[in-house]
Amino acid sequence: MTFPDDFNWGAATASFQIEGASRDGGKTPSIWDTFCETPGKVFGGHTGEVACDHYHRYQEDIKIMKDLGIQSYRFSLAWPRIIPGGTGQSNMHGIDFYNRLIDSLLEAGIQPTATLYHWDLPQSLQDNGGWANRDIVQQIADLATVAAENFGDRVANWVTINEPWCVSWLGYYIGVHAPGIKDLDSAIAASHHTALAHAEITRALRAVRPEIRSGITLNMTSYRLDDDENPELLKLRDLQDSNLNRWWLDAQIKGEYPENLVDFYGERLEKVVKPGDMDRLKIDSEFLGINYYSDSFIGTPTEQQVAKNEGTFIFPINSNGEPPLPHTDMGWPITPQGLEHLLVRIHKDWPELEELAITENGAAYGDEPDENGKVNDERRVDYLLSHLASVSRAIDRGAPVKSYYYWSLLDNFEWAEGYTKRFGIVYVNFETLQRIPKLSANVYSKVIASNGSVLEHVKKS
Ligand code: IFM
């Protein structure tokens, strides 16, 4: 048996990336609406105004999933649709949209998995500091209460926060994501507040519905060094590993942060951790969500890179220039065996985690329809099959992986890259909004129908 009988095969999206309807039904602007309107921040000035128009076309998208045999759909809730003011009054129009979506999924036999926060923070909350302001922890816990009260009767599985590393470091330190801030103190504060928020969201969901299953989703990687003997690089690797892979896991499992980073941040961290916080961080989750795209390569940073990063340790993946080949349109190296390695490492280092879910994995390739209207995205098929084979080997080695969600169901708004990077197994024509399932969708459908056994030949090769 390649995958357990009850293995869950899914596809994932996120609200801002697909919904469009950015002012419909009482929705207010999120930080991503603002970021898109800020010149030079998003490729070509692309916006989320229409996106895939999923807000109006969700029935069509559900039908596509049903035809493909997708068992579970991971989507996110747009906070500014549900509580337009960020705090306080909830909005029935927004809640009704998600009720219709959830009910239609269930009617189609597809299990909904909801992500509470996938980056579209109400702009009004950012105006008070957003994730750098500790108030956000209670504010998002209140959102969780509203979400559990309205949807918790039908949504069993909840992701609390998607990729808190990106929220904190891309949003508040590197500044390439909304809100576009470049400030180390803010990023450290956001790292702490997202970790606390995960615990408080979990408590809030359970207070309404104790049967809810939840977990955080982390973007994780394995680091590969130019030189495994170089003590400087090893130290840098350990800091990067703590910053990206360990921070949120050690927080929830042990109620502590990695020692090397606590030392590295020093007073900057002390300023934001209040008495009692370390106890509040600790929480059992039903699963850990893992988003894996690529291993990361660390080379010796140049002097300019050190200077550019103001003496801190965040270096680009390809610190020595071009990423190793082959890579996807994102420039991310294709390293399928790295997923097996990572899953086995997680199981070994955090044996407390009883369930792992791959909540995202996928590749950007810009294949367009051919003269017959078919999208033959063979490179995506290779990526998908080789990564699934890797998951299967990790399961054989004891990693408790129970779900896989391909990222993404649809080509969509890829943040600062706008619509230029296509991750979907379903092609979207952004002029006409026509959907065309690609070759990869049909292959994934066969994988699902056979519960992964069509992978056998890949696994052995
Ligand atoms: O599109 C994103 C998604 O929103 C979060 N994880 C990575 C994906 C690809 O960059």
Residues whose N, C-alpha, C, O or C-beta is under 5 A from the ligand:
A	BS01	IFM	A14
